[in-house]
């Protein structure tokens, strides 16, 4: 018997595999524009998003049409280009403070117990007005803990360093001297984080092998952390006792904030790690006089208490989180039903609150943050109603 499978059926299946509930799934869980529904442009967004380049691709958030970002739309940014790696010749090395150094083929990794997780993340540089360095996917791979247990982690291992196959020439400055070195992209995790249940080595995105832009054949995934931590083209894990101080760990990916301590402002640098609580509005659409505002929540996995939308100077109004995307590490889609919209320009803004009481800050509350990374401020959008 020939069976016709609709796009909706396929996405339901993908949600089920990812462990996301679909029973009683409301129609708006698949946020593509319905028949008769038209887009109402935000006037702070360009008519077209930037075209993909060799080193960067951004998601056009106005075109989100399901819980998972297609592989050819998932954002990407990197520093040393896209290395070509033959999956059949690939070996993941595990070295340093381990009892049994490893050299693992992709087939060996696939033979280990498979894990899957729905996880969304953003680049730490993702910010207004585009918000396009973000995405959400169903990731398949093996738990990092499984690989580390097979290697046998020594008690003295404190820093777990992850190197990608991508590399490039770097000039390292020390006082008055400069040294040119060939440096691999690298990031590290603490022992506690690396040995926890969450980090995984992913070899598939939405049920298909990773693309070159997404780190084929293997990448690290640290759910709830910014994209820089999710090392692409992962080729080597090295365990050591001392702190890792590579360029993209110790120098580039830092946030500078001023904090008031005992009546004085003290400047503090912090590493870019777990995602800051954030939501933003992706689009407004209307069917007749009814407006449906779609938004996205990104955070570190802390349960969400509420998400709200405000129109102009009105009160905060509750928005509804899509239950099919409300798993721990997935991005969370939400909608707000806007009624009574009058002709003219309006300002829409959203904010999210988690169960600890943390509230997404305003831009004014982040005035002492000097670097542009980790911008999780509330993002007002402008819309013109005719």
C-alpha positions as CSV (number, residue, x, y, z in Angstrom):
1,X,0.0,0.0,0.0
2,X,1.4,3.4,-1.0
3,X,1.5,5.8,1.9
4,X,1.6,9.6,1.6
5,X,3.5,11.2,4.5
6,X,2.9,14.9,5.0
7,X,5.5,17.3,6.2
8,X,3.6,17.5,9.5
9,X,3.7,13.7,9.9
10,X,7.5,13.8,9.4
11,X,8.0,16.5,12.0
12,X,5.8,14.7,14.5
13,X,8.0,11.6,14.0
14,X,11.1,13.7,14.6
15,X,9.6,15.1,17.8
16,X,8.7,11.6,19.0
17,X,12.2,10.3,18.4
18,X,13.6,13.3,20.3
19,X,11.4,12.5,23.3
20,X,9.3,15.6,22.8
21,X,5.6,15.2,23.5
22,X,3.2,15.5,20.6
23,X,0.0,14.2,22.0
24,X,-2.6,17.0,21.9
25,X,-0.1,19.1,19.9
26,X,-1.7,22.4,19.0
27,X,-1.7,23.6,15.4
28,X,0.6,26.4,16.1
29,X,3.4,24.1,17.1
30,X,4.5,24.2,13.4
31,X,4.8,27.9,13.0
32,X,4.8,28.2,9.2
33,X,2.4,30.8,8.0
34,X,-1.1,29.3,7.6
35,X,-3.3,29.8,4.6
36,X,-4.6,33.3,4.6
37,X,-2.0,34.5,7.1
38,X,0.4,37.2,6.0
39,X,3.7,38.5,7.4
40,X,3.7,41.9,9.0
41,X,7.3,43.0,8.7
42,X,9.3,44.3,11.7
43,X,10.7,47.7,10.5
44,X,14.0,47.1,12.3
45,X,14.8,44.1,10.2
46,X,16.2,44.3,6.6
47,X,14.0,43.1,3.7
48,X,16.5,40.2,3.2
49,X,18.9,38.6,5.6
50,X,22.6,38.6,4.7
51,X,23.5,35.9,2.1
52,X,25.6,33.0,3.3
53,X,29.4,33.4,3.0
54,X,32.1,30.8,3.2
55,X,32.6,31.4,6.9
56,X,29.1,32.5,8.1
57,X,25.5,31.5,7.7
58,X,22.6,33.1,9.6
59,X,19.1,31.8,10.2
60,X,16.3,34.0,8.9
61,X,14.3,33.9,12.0
62,X,11.2,35.2,10.2
63,X,11.1,31.8,8.3
64,X,11.2,29.5,11.3
65,X,8.8,26.7,10.2
66,X,9.2,23.9,12.8
67,X,10.9,22.9,16.0
68,X,14.1,21.9,14.3
69,X,16.3,24.0,12.1
70,X,17.1,22.4,8.8
71,X,20.8,21.4,8.3
72,X,21.3,23.9,5.4
73,X,19.8,26.8,7.5
74,X,21.5,26.1,10.8
75,X,23.8,29.0,11.6
76,X,27.6,28.6,11.4
77,X,30.6,30.7,12.2
78,X,34.2,29.7,12.6
79,X,37.7,31.1,12.6
80,X,39.9,28.8,10.5
81,X,37.6,27.7,7.7
82,X,36.1,24.3,7.0
83,X,38.6,21.4,7.0
84,X,38.0,18.4,4.7
85,X,38.0,15.2,6.8
86,X,37.5,11.7,5.3
87,X,35.0,10.0,7.7
88,X,36.5,6.6,6.9
89,X,40.0,7.7,7.8
90,X,38.9,9.8,10.8
91,X,40.3,8.9,14.3
92,X,39.4,10.7,17.5
93,X,42.5,10.8,19.8
94,X,42.1,10.8,23.6
95,X,45.4,11.5,25.3
96,X,47.1,13.0,28.4
97,X,46.0,12.0,31.9
98,X,44.2,8.8,31.0
99,X,45.0,5.1,31.7
100,X,44.3,3.9,28.2
101,X,44.9,6.4,25.3
102,X,42.4,6.0,22.6
103,X,42.3,6.3,18.8
104,X,38.6,5.8,17.9
105,X,37.1,5.5,14.4
106,X,33.7,6.9,13.6
107,X,32.5,3.3,13.4
108,X,33.7,2.6,16.9
109,X,31.9,5.6,18.2
110,X,28.7,4.6,16.4
111,X,29.0,1.2,18.0
112,X,28.8,2.7,21.5
113,X,25.5,3.4,23.2
114,X,23.6,6.0,21.2
115,X,22.2,9.1,22.8
116,X,19.9,11.7,21.4
117,X,18.9,15.2,22.6
118,X,17.0,18.2,21.4
119,X,19.3,21.2,21.9
120,X,19.3,24.7,20.7
121,X,22.0,27.3,21.1
122,X,23.3,30.6,19.8
123,X,26.6,32.2,19.1
124,X,27.7,34.3,22.0
125,X,27.9,37.2,19.5
126,X,24.2,36.7,18.5
127,X,22.4,40.0,19.0
128,X,20.0,42.6,17.5
129,X,18.6,43.2,15.0
130,X,19.0,39.9,13.2
131,X,19.3,37.3,16.1
132,X,20.2,34.9,13.3
133,X,23.2,33.1,14.9
134,X,20.9,30.7,16.6
135,X,19.2,27.3,15.8
136,X,17.8,24.1,17.3
137,X,18.3,20.5,16.3
138,X,18.0,16.9,17.2
139,X,21.5,15.7,17.9
140,X,22.6,12.1,17.8
141,X,25.9,10.7,19.2
142,X,27.6,9.2,22.2
143,X,27.9,10.5,25.7
144,X,31.3,12.1,26.3
145,X,31.4,10.3,29.7
146,X,31.2,6.9,27.9
147,X,34.4,7.7,25.9
148,X,36.2,9.1,28.9
149,X,35.3,6.0,31.0
150,X,36.7,3.8,28.3
151,X,39.9,5.8,28.4
152,X,40.1,5.7,32.2
153,X,40.4,9.2,33.6
154,X,43.3,9.7,36.1
155,X,42.6,11.4,39.4
156,X,45.0,14.2,38.5
157,X,43.1,15.3,35.4
158,X,41.4,18.7,36.0
159,X,41.2,20.3,32.6
160,X,39.7,18.5,29.5
161,X,40.8,20.2,26.3
162,X,38.9,19.7,23.0
163,X,40.8,20.4,19.8
164,X,39.2,20.8,16.3
165,X,40.9,19.8,13.1
166,X,40.7,23.5,12.0
167,X,43.8,25.5,12.5
168,X,45.6,28.7,11.4
169,X,48.5,31.0,11.8
170,X,48.3,33.1,15.0
171,X,50.5,35.8,16.4
172,X,50.9,35.4,20.1
173,X,52.2,38.5,21.9
174,X,54.1,38.3,25.2
175,X,55.1,41.7,26.5
176,X,57.3,43.2,23.7
177,X,57.8,39.9,21.8
178,X,55.5,38.4,19.1
179,X,55.6,34.7,18.1
180,X,53.9,33.2,15.1
181,X,52.5,29.7,15.7
182,X,50.1,27.3,13.9
183,X,47.3,27.0,16.4
184,X,44.4,24.5,16.4
185,X,41.0,25.8,17.6
186,X,40.5,24.6,21.2
187,X,38.2,24.9,24.1
188,X,38.2,23.2,27.5
189,X,35.8,22.0,30.2
190,X,36.4,21.4,33.9
191,X,36.5,17.9,35.1
192,X,33.1,18.3,36.8
193,X,31.4,19.5,33.6
194,X,33.2,17.0,31.3
195,X,32.3,14.0,33.5
196,X,28.7,15.1,33.9
197,X,25.8,13.5,32.0
198,X,25.1,16.3,29.5
199,X,28.1,16.7,27.1
200,X,28.1,14.5,24.1
201,X,30.0,13.8,20.9
202,X,27.5,14.3,18.1
203,X,27.8,12.7,14.7
204,X,24.3,13.4,13.3
205,X,21.9,16.4,13.1
206,X,18.2,15.8,12.6
207,X,18.9,12.2,11.8
208,X,21.5,12.8,9.1
209,X,25.3,12.9,9.2
210,X,26.8,16.3,10.2
211,X,27.5,18.6,7.3
212,X,30.9,20.2,6.8
213,X,29.5,23.5,8.1
214,X,28.3,21.7,11.3
215,X,31.6,20.0,12.0
216,X,31.6,16.7,10.1
217,X,32.3,14.0,11.1
218,X,32.2,14.7,14.8
219,X,31.6,17.7,17.1
220,X,31.3,18.3,20.8
221,X,27.9,19.4,22.1
222,X,27.6,21.0,25.6
223,X,23.8,21.5,26.0
224,X,22.9,24.9,27.4
225,X,26.3,26.5,26.5
226,X,27.1,29.0,23.8
227,X,28.1,27.8,20.4
228,X,31.8,28.4,20.9
229,X,32.0,25.6,23.4
230,X,30.6,23.1,20.9
231,X,33.9,22.4,19.1
232,X,33.4,21.4,15.5
233,X,35.6,18.9,13.6
234,X,36.6,17.4,16.9
235,X,39.8,15.5,16.5
236,X,41.5,15.3,19.8
237,X,40.6,15.3,23.5
238,X,43.6,15.9,25.9
239,X,43.3,15.7,29.6
240,X,45.7,17.8,31.7
241,X,46.1,19.2,35.2
242,X,46.9,22.8,34.4
243,X,44.5,25.4,33.0
244,X,44.1,25.7,29.2
245,X,44.8,29.2,27.8
246,X,44.3,29.1,24.1
247,X,43.3,32.2,22.2
248,X,39.6,31.3,21.9
249,X,39.4,30.3,25.5
250,X,41.4,32.9,27.3
251,X,41.4,36.0,25.1
252,X,38.6,36.3,22.5
253,X,35.6,34.8,24.3
254,X,35.5,37.0,27.4
255,X,32.9,39.3,28.8
256,X,33.9,42.5,30.6
257,X,31.4,43.8,33.1
258,X,31.5,46.5,35.8
259,X,30.2,45.3,39.2
260,X,29.5,47.4,42.3
261,X,31.5,45.9,45.2
262,X,31.5,47.8,48.5
263,X,30.5,51.0,46.9
264,X,33.1,50.9,44.1
265,X,32.9,49.6,40.5
266,X,35.2,46.7,39.9
267,X,35.8,45.4,36.4
268,X,35.4,41.7,36.0
269,X,36.3,39.5,33.1
270,X,34.4,36.2,32.8
271,X,34.5,33.3,30.4
272,X,31.8,32.7,27.9
273,X,30.2,29.4,29.0
274,X,26.5,28.7,29.7
275,X,23.9,30.8,27.8
276,X,22.3,33.7,29.5
277,X,18.5,33.8,29.9
278,X,17.1,35.3,26.7
279,X,14.1,35.5,24.4
280,X,13.4,37.6,21.2
281,X,10.5,38.1,18.8
282,X,11.0,36.5,15.4
283,X,7.9,37.6,13.5
284,X,4.4,39.0,13.5
285,X,1.7,37.7,11.2
286,X,-2.0,38.4,10.8
287,X,-5.1,36.8,9.6
288,X,-7.8,39.5,9.2
289,X,-7.6,41.6,12.4
290,X,-5.9,38.8,14.5
291,X,-2.1,39.0,15.0
292,X,0.1,36.1,16.0
293,X,3.5,37.1,17.4
294,X,6.1,34.3,17.3
295,X,9.2,34.3,19.6
296,X,12.1,32.2,20.7
297,X,13.6,31.4,24.1
298,X,17.2,30.4,24.5
299,X,18.7,29.5,27.9
300,X,20.9,27.1,29.8
301,X,18.3,24.5,30.6
302,X,16.9,26.1,33.8
303,X,13.1,25.5,33.7
304,X,11.2,28.5,32.5
305,X,8.5,30.1,34.7
306,X,6.9,32.5,32.2
307,X,7.4,34.5,29.0
308,X,5.5,37.8,28.4
309,X,5.0,40.4,25.7
310,X,4.3,44.1,26.0
311,X,2.8,46.3,23.3
312,X,3.9,50.0,23.5
313,X,3.5,51.2,27.0
314,X,0.8,48.7,28.0
315,X,1.1,46.0,30.7
316,X,3.1,42.8,30.3
317,X,0.8,40.1,28.9
318,X,1.4,36.3,29.1
319,X,2.5,34.4,26.0
320,X,2.2,30.7,25.5
321,X,5.2,28.3,25.3
322,X,4.8,25.6,22.7
323,X,4.7,22.4,24.7
324,X,6.4,20.4,22.0
325,X,9.5,22.5,22.2
326,X,9.5,22.8,26.0
327,X,12.2,20.2,26.7
328,X,15.2,21.1,28.9
329,X,17.8,22.2,26.3
330,X,15.7,22.8,23.2
331,X,14.9,26.3,22.2
332,X,11.4,27.1,23.2
333,X,9.0,28.7,20.7
334,X,6.2,30.9,22.1
335,X,3.3,32.8,20.7
336,X,1.3,35.8,21.7
337,X,-2.2,36.6,20.4
338,X,-2.3,40.3,19.8
339,X,-5.8,41.7,19.4
340,X,-7.1,45.2,18.9
341,X,-4.0,46.4,16.9
342,X,-4.6,50.0,15.7
343,X,-3.1,51.6,12.6
344,X,0.3,53.2,13.1
345,X,3.7,52.3,14.5
346,X,3.9,50.0,17.5
347,X,6.7,48.6,19.7
348,X,6.6,45.0,20.8
349,X,9.0,43.5,23.3
350,X,9.3,40.2,25.2
351,X,10.9,39.0,28.4
352,X,11.4,35.6,30.0
353,X,11.6,34.6,33.6
354,X,13.0,31.3,34.9
355,X,12.1,29.3,38.0
356,X,14.9,30.8,40.0
357,X,13.4,34.3,39.6
358,X,15.9,35.5,37.1
359,X,14.4,37.9,34.6
360,X,15.7,38.8,31.2
361,X,17.4,42.2,31.7
362,X,16.7,45.4,29.8
363,X,19.5,47.1,27.7
364,X,19.8,49.7,30.5
365,X,20.5,47.1,33.1
366,X,23.5,45.9,30.9
367,X,25.1,49.3,30.5
368,X,28.1,48.2,32.5
369,X,28.8,45.3,30.1
370,X,31.4,46.6,27.7
371,X,31.9,43.7,25.3
372,X,29.2,42.8,22.8
373,X,29.2,39.0,23.6
374,X,26.4,37.5,25.7
375,X,23.9,40.2,24.8
376,X,20.7,38.8,26.4
377,X,18.9,42.2,26.7
378,X,15.2,42.6,26.0
379,X,14.9,43.5,22.3
380,X,12.1,45.9,21.3
381,X,10.7,45.4,17.7
382,X,9.0,48.0,15.7
383,X,6.0,47.2,13.5
384,X,3.8,49.4,11.2
385,X,0.1,48.5,11.1
386,X,-1.8,49.9,8.1
